[in-house]
Amino acid sequence: MIRLRGLYMGQEHKGKGVNVALGPMMNLARVAEGGRNFEGFGEDPFLAGEAAYETILGMQAGGVQACAKHFIDNDQEHARTTSSSNVDDRTQHELYLQPFIRSVMAGVTSVMCSYNLINNTYACENDKTLNGILKGELAFQGYVMSDWGGTHSTLSAVAGLDMTMPGNVGSGPGSYFGGNLTTYVQNGTIPRPRVEDMAVRVLAGWYFLGQDSASYPAVNFNANQPGDEATNEHIDVQDDHYKLVREIGAASIVLLKNERGALPLKKPRSLLLAGSDAGPARIAGPNEFRDQSGNDGILAMGGGSGTTNFTYLISPYEAIQSRARRDRTSISWIFDDFNIARAGNMAIGPSAALVFINSDSSEGSDRSNITAWHGGDNLVLSVAAQNNNTIVVVHSVGQLDLEPWIEHPNVTAVLWAGAPGQEAGNSVTDVLYGDWNPSGRLPYTIAKRLEDYPAQVTLGGSPGTVLQIPYNEGLLMGYRGFDAHNITPRFEFGFGMSYTTFTYSNLHISKLGIQANSESAFAKNWDDGKSGLVGVGSSVASWLHSPAYKVTFDVQNSGSVAGGEIPQLYVQFPASSGEPPSVLKGFTDAYLHAGEKKTLQITLSRHALSIWDVETQGWRRPDGNIGFFVGASSRDARLKGRIV
């Protein structure tokens, strides 16, 4: 499904004549308040890496160049252009580099360097990260582009920058590249072969994806000036992609709570919809705010440069009302978030009260808190005080503080619906009524207290200074920190319920043979605990990433309705390795009818079982026994095994 989403995005971009789509974004959700977290894939590097890999394969199969961004450590928006992310070498390799490793393995044609400094050197002129890691260890063959205004010197070309995007020298009209680059070559400051390398890298992706073909569409739109008829040909590239949008929206919904059989709804006699998030925008439609940098009505997308205008936006009110007509359900609604007294009065009597709350964010700023917008907590409490079947639907760009009402006895169910796009109303209605059995899993941890998260947004900074952001939590970011410090979250990473139940059994693990080739010696050295290949391409070597172990197990649907399950495999390294208690290294999925059983398989590479050795600058197997477990979340160890 992730690859298909990428394919459709690639096809749509190509149809508009776009050569490079500036995504996917794969920075990790290090801080819960991060303003661009919704653009990425969550807090875990393995999850983000697999999602990036599949997205890039899809996008480039659709004909457009993908761009892996932002390289690297751009994990908060506050002071993003004037802050230094200070990350140790091991944490960098084991966490923040992982999505980019998988992106390079997917054949991504371009990488965008980030605004921030890395250990006090700008990311777009950082020789260590661009030349040493990206083009060295990862053997990246494509080009590195700056973010807009992210170039700070002509010499950034020597440090690994291949293309500068819009952004002038100071406040003047000039560019650090262009004529300045020519001058630097002529006076010998920058070697001519380096500029030739830059050109080859930029052109490689163009030829690789056949964009030199006369049949490749010309640019036929101007997003900033939709009234420019000379450019905008209004070519419709949507096809039937709305079907996948609706399906992804439903598949990504996470059922967090479901008591007394509250869900799915079964032709209720009457319903109340409460909250502005249930309805359409009340003032100026779904595109009221430029770059979606605001919220009025249903929240279906975060804000910033990575957004677009909605062709249409289906609200929960519209979708549920359509279903209510079919079921002959009496329906009432109140979209005023702050008229809690009236909402409470309206909650008396209906078979169920659905309260919709949200929390938005946008590029350029982080959330100032993780509480629901528009006084959402008070709205939930007011309705729950009067209706003993209150169902809460959350549309949010990231974690929320659910503590004010999550244990309220009248809050019978909670759906976490994220930011699902133009089919938002249909997606949540499909889950509410059981047309889609929820199988989504949390891509991050939801804590009971903000201070429980291992990392917080670093505030402060002043003009002319660089804000220092210490990554003091090291490897203990996200759920890893909760586990290491024995902190109980409200909902753990990977958590999600279903309308059915599943049982796990019959765990087996087998070691796969080493294929005899020029790299087999490295695999044998790894088995003996020695660091592998060091040098160009060492972090993407086939011996390191090819399957080394096969884990099989059975999953049975032990409930009464069909549904999907997402088993997850977590590796437990020896305590002496300095690793977190458990780390995600594999997952799969299965759709099972009631009573059906399937044997599933997850493979583990040597890379999945490695730690980064700072001294030798290579990946190695740690000393001692490596354990693992398979279950339905990061704290659900149903089957346990050991790798020998």
Rosetta blueprint (number, residue, H / E / L):
1 M L
2 I H
3 R H
4 L H
5 R H
6 G H
7 L H
8 Y H
9 M H
10 G H
11 Q H
12 E H
13 H H
14 K H
15 G H
16 K L
17 G L
18 V L
19 N L
20 V E
21 A L
22 L L
23 G L
24 P L
25 M E
26 M L
27 N L
28 L L
29 A L
30 R L
31 V L
32 A L
33 E L
34 G L
35 G L
36 R L
37 N H
38 F H
39 E H
40 G L
41 F L
42 G L
43 E L
44 D L
45 P H
46 F H
47 L H
48 A H
49 G H
50 E H
51 A H
52 A H
53 Y H
54 E H
55 T H
56 I H
57 L H
58 G H
59 M H
60 Q H
61 A H
62 G L
63 G L
64 V L
65 Q E
66 A L
67 C E
68 A E
69 K E
70 H E
71 F E
72 I L
73 D L
74 N L
75 D L
76 Q L
77 E L
78 H L
79 A L
80 R L
81 T L
82 T L
83 S E
84 S E
85 S E
86 N E
87 V L
88 D L
89 D H
90 R H
91 T H
92 Q H
93 H H
94 E H
95 L H
96 Y H
97 L L
98 Q H
99 P H
100 F H
101 I H
102 R H
103 S H
104 V H
105 M H
106 A L
107 G L
108 V L
109 T L
110 S E
111 V E
112 M E
113 C E
114 S L
115 Y L
116 N L
117 L E
118 I E
119 N L
120 N L
121 T E
122 Y E
123 A H
124 C H
125 E H
126 N L
127 D H
128 K H
129 T H
130 L H
131 N H
132 G H
133 I H
134 L H
135 K H
136 G H
137 E H
138 L L
139 A L
140 F L
141 Q L
142 G L
143 Y E
144 V E
145 M E
146 S L
147 D L
148 W L
149 G L
150 G L
151 T L
152 H L
153 S L
154 T H
155 L H
156 S H
157 A H
158 V L
159 A L
160 G L
161 L L
162 D L
163 M E
164 T L
165 M L
166 P L
167 G L
168 N L
169 V L
170 G L
171 S L
172 G L
173 P L
174 G L
175 S L
176 Y L
177 F L
178 G L
179 G H
180 N H
181 L H
182 T H
183 T H
184 Y H
185 V H
186 Q H
187 N L
188 G L
189 T L
190 I L
191 P L
192 R H
193 P H
194 R H
195 V H
196 E H
197 D H
198 M H
199 A H
200 V H
201 R H
202 V H
203 L H
204 A H
205 G H
206 W H
207 Y H
208 F H
209 L L
210 G L
211 Q L
212 D L
213 S L
214 A L
215 S L
216 Y L
217 P L
218 A L
219 V L
220 N L
221 F L
222 N L
223 A L
224 N L
225 Q L
226 P L
227 G L
228 D L
229 E L
230 A L
231 T L
232 N L
233 E L
234 H L
235 I L
236 D L
237 V L
238 Q L
239 D L
240 D L
241 H L
242 Y H
243 K H
244 L H
245 V H
246 R H
247 E H
248 I H
249 G H
250 A H
251 A H
252 S L
253 I L
254 V E
255 L E
256 L E
257 K E
258 N E
259 E L
260 R L
261 G L
262 A L
263 L L
264 P L
265 L L
266 K L
267 K L
268 P L
269 R L
270 S E
271 L E
272 L E
273 L E
274 A E
275 G L
276 S H
277 D H
278 A H
279 G L
280 P L
281 A L
282 R L
283 I L
284 A L
285 G L
286 P L
287 N L
288 E L
289 F L
290 R H
291 D H
292 Q H
293 S L
294 G L
295 N L
296 D L
297 G L
298 I L
299 L L
300 A L
301 M L
302 G L
303 G E
304 G L
305 S L
306 G L
307 T L
308 T L
309 N L
310 F L
311 T L
312 Y L
313 L L
314 I L
315 S L
316 P H
317 Y H
318 E H
319 A H
320 I H
321 Q H
322 S H
323 R H
324 A H
325 R H
326 R H
327 D H
328 R L
329 T L
330 S E
331 I E
332 S E
333 W E
334 I E
335 F L
336 D L
337 D L
338 F L
339 N L
340 I H
341 A H
342 R H
343 A H
344 G H
345 N H
346 M H
347 A L
348 I L
349 G L
350 P L
351 S L
352 A E
353 A E
354 L E
355 V E
356 F E
357 I E
358 N E
359 S E
360 D L
361 S L
362 S E
363 E L
364 G L
365 S E
366 D L
367 R L
368 S L
369 N L
370 I L
371 T L
372 A L
373 W H
374 H H
375 G H
376 G H
377 D H
378 N H
379 L H
380 V H
381 L H
382 S H
383 V H
384 A H
385 A L
386 Q L
387 N L
388 N L
389 N L
390 T E
391 I E
392 V E
393 V E
394 V E
395 H E
396 S E
397 V L
398 G L
399 Q L
400 L L
401 D L
402 L L
403 E L
404 P L
405 W L
406 I L
407 E L
408 H L
409 P L
410 N L
411 V E
412 T E
413 A E
414 V E
415 L E
416 W E
417 A L
418 G L
419 A L
420 P L
421 G L
422 Q L
423 E L
424 A H
425 G H
426 N H
427 S H
428 V H
429 T H
430 D H
431 V H
432 L H
433 Y L
434 G L
435 D L
436 W L
437 N L
438 P L
439 S L
440 G L
441 R L
442 L L
443 P L
444 Y L
445 T L
446 I E
447 A L
448 K L
449 R L
450 L H
451 E H
452 D H
453 Y L
454 P L
455 A L
456 Q L
457 V L
458 T L
459 L L
460 G L
461 G L
462 S L
463 P L
464 G L
465 T L
466 V L
467 L E
468 Q E
469 I E
470 P E
471 Y L
472 N L
473 E L
474 G L
475 L L
476 L L
477 M L
478 G L
479 Y H
480 R H
481 G H
482 F H
483 D H
484 A H
485 H L
486 N L
487 I L
488 T L
489 P L
490 R L
491 F E
492 E L
493 F L
494 G L
495 F L
496 G L
497 M E
498 S L
499 Y L
500 T L
501 T L
502 F E
503 T E
504 Y E
505 S E
506 N E
507 L E
508 H E
509 I E
510 S E
511 K E
512 L L
513 G L
514 I L
515 Q L
516 A L
517 N L
518 S L
519 E L
520 S H
521 A H
522 F H
523 A H
524 K H
525 N H
526 W H
527 D H
528 D L
529 G L
530 K L
531 S L
532 G L
533 L L
534 V L
535 G L
536 V L
537 G L
538 S H
539 S H
540 V H
541 A L
542 S H
543 W H
544 L H
545 H H
546 S L
547 P E
548 A E
549 Y E
550 K E
551 V E
552 T E
553 F E
554 D E
555 V E
556 Q E
557 N E
558 S L
559 G L
560 S L
561 V L
562 A L
563 G E
564 G E
565 E E
566 I L
567 P L
568 Q E
569 L E
570 Y E
571 V E
572 Q E
573 F L
574 P L
575 A H
576 S H
577 S H
578 G L
579 E L
580 P L
581 P L
582 S L
583 V E
584 L E
585 K E
586 G E
587 F E
588 T L
589 D L
590 A E
591 Y E
592 L E
593 H L
594 A L
595 G L
596 E L
597 K E
598 K E
599 T E
600 L E
601 Q E
602 I E
603 T E
604 L E
605 S E
606 R L
607 H H
608 A H
609 L H
610 S L
611 I E
612 W E
613 D E
614 V L
615 E L
616 T L
617 Q L
618 G E
619 W E
620 R E
621 R L
622 P L
623 D L
624 G L
625 N L
626 I E
627 G E
628 F E
629 F E
630 V E
631 G E
632 A L
633 S L
634 S L
635 R L
636 D L
637 A L
638 R L
639 L E
640 K E
641 G E
642 R E
643 I E
644 V L
